[in-house]
């Protein structure tokens, strides 16, 4: 079905620009006349220790020059948009993201290098990655810490117009949907535009436009980097989500210096719950060119004076937690398998892969409500995770084209130990698609038809997802890859 008009520029754009900031930044642009050109810069080596914190995940980007970052840790975004998502990544940025080592690769000195380039025809390319994990979340009663040591592109003044490096995090439900921003939450840990000596930290939440976070701007603050400019040296950018404080609080730091904070009371309980009660967040790194934020402070950008080839260098990214029972009992096996299962080509369910489609066979005029008939089947396992008391959630892209009165249906089954016995089976009401070509969202909001058995911890278990046409006289299409996702209630 039609998704309606594209919303105002989003994600990473929409930035806090008060009158005072504009005046200050205009002065910075005017005075920044020299072009600063930097080299690779030193990496620290290992991720630094953080006493009192428990390291949950990290990457320090060791590896040979021009090799790709770890595919176990990162997935590479390409093109001008997510499949089915807003054009130009929702921000108005103009570059094409690629997986070319010219745009995205390790530098051989312990850094990830993301380099925007311009070809002879004036077309820009760059790089963007996001963590495969999307479950980074503050434990109940504890604190989450996301941190990176970064040198922004070493370019200033007119030569920097349009540069937009960023280190940020998006709520897990954004994957496979791409139209639920900003309710799912966005934490911009470090953003910068146009080579200005300033780091921005921004929270996006609620609804767009307006809402408790004042979208599309968000709630933000900025400051100059301590000691040396943001462009000329590495600085450490840190974000904390504190669930031990009352009210809960978000905090932004540069080189250990606090410069922005937002608590639950500022945005209200409803918006706070929307952005914190889901499975967690994934982390992104990118260098965009042009778009709403750079244009607001120097636009339209880029210009003929903008110089390509100035990379953002990332020494490490790490995620820690502390407090709130972050250490499981010694006898508890470590979690394995994803809690967010994308329906993949070939019948697997796991991390997102390239968008695709699968055909759901026609019901042939029969009624298969509640009973799979020639289903598409997707299985994940082995999975070892603790049941968290929640419920199954899903967002499937389905389309019946011009066929009238088709209804797609899903059943999710859990085998707790992998012994072939389905201990819990949930069948959801079928979703009647309209006869207008275009994907529609089939979610758990359709409600349960039936549920048998009970949940419990998964110990080497399996999860099976079956999708079929329950009614109708024609085939339907199911989006696969990064389009359809099932979120299981396990941590």
Secondary structure as GFF3:
##gff-version 3
##sequence-region A 1 491
A	DSSP	alpha_helix	19	31	.	.	.	ID=ss1
A	DSSP	beta_strand	54	59	.	.	.	ID=ss2
A	DSSP	beta_strand	74	76	.	.	.	ID=ss3
A	DSSP	three_ten_helix	87	90	.	.	.	ID=ss4
A	DSSP	beta_strand	96	97	.	.	.	ID=ss5
A	DSSP	beta_strand	104	106	.	.	.	ID=ss6
A	DSSP	beta_strand	112	114	.	.	.	ID=ss7
A	DSSP	beta_strand	117	118	.	.	.	ID=ss8
A	DSSP	beta_strand	124	126	.	.	.	ID=ss9
A	DSSP	beta_strand	128	131	.	.	.	ID=ss10
A	DSSP	beta_strand	142	151	.	.	.	ID=ss11
A	DSSP	three_ten_helix	157	160	.	.	.	ID=ss12
A	DSSP	beta_strand	163	171	.	.	.	ID=ss13
A	DSSP	three_ten_helix	172	174	.	.	.	ID=ss14
A	DSSP	beta_strand	186	191	.	.	.	ID=ss15
A	DSSP	beta_strand	199	204	.	.	.	ID=ss16
A	DSSP	beta_strand	219	223	.	.	.	ID=ss17
A	DSSP	beta_strand	235	242	.	.	.	ID=ss18
A	DSSP	beta_strand	249	254	.	.	.	ID=ss19
A	DSSP	beta_strand	257	263	.	.	.	ID=ss20
A	DSSP	alpha_helix	264	267	.	.	.	ID=ss21
A	DSSP	alpha_helix	269	276	.	.	.	ID=ss22
A	DSSP	beta_strand	281	289	.	.	.	ID=ss23
A	DSSP	alpha_helix	292	298	.	.	.	ID=ss24
A	DSSP	beta_strand	312	323	.	.	.	ID=ss25
A	DSSP	beta_strand	340	343	.	.	.	ID=ss26
A	DSSP	beta_strand	349	350	.	.	.	ID=ss27
A	DSSP	beta_strand	356	360	.	.	.	ID=ss28
A	DSSP	beta_strand	376	385	.	.	.	ID=ss29
A	DSSP	beta_strand	393	399	.	.	.	ID=ss30
A	DSSP	beta_strand	407	415	.	.	.	ID=ss31
A	DSSP	beta_strand	424	428	.	.	.	ID=ss32
A	DSSP	beta_strand	431	432	.	.	.	ID=ss33
A	DSSP	beta_strand	440	443	.	.	.	ID=ss34
A	DSSP	three_ten_helix	444	446	.	.	.	ID=ss35
A	DSSP	beta_strand	448	453	.	.	.	ID=ss36
A	DSSP	beta_strand	458	471	.	.	.	ID=ss37
A	DSSP	beta_strand	476	480	.	.	.	ID=ss38
A	DSSP	beta_strand	485	487	.	.	.	ID=ss39
###
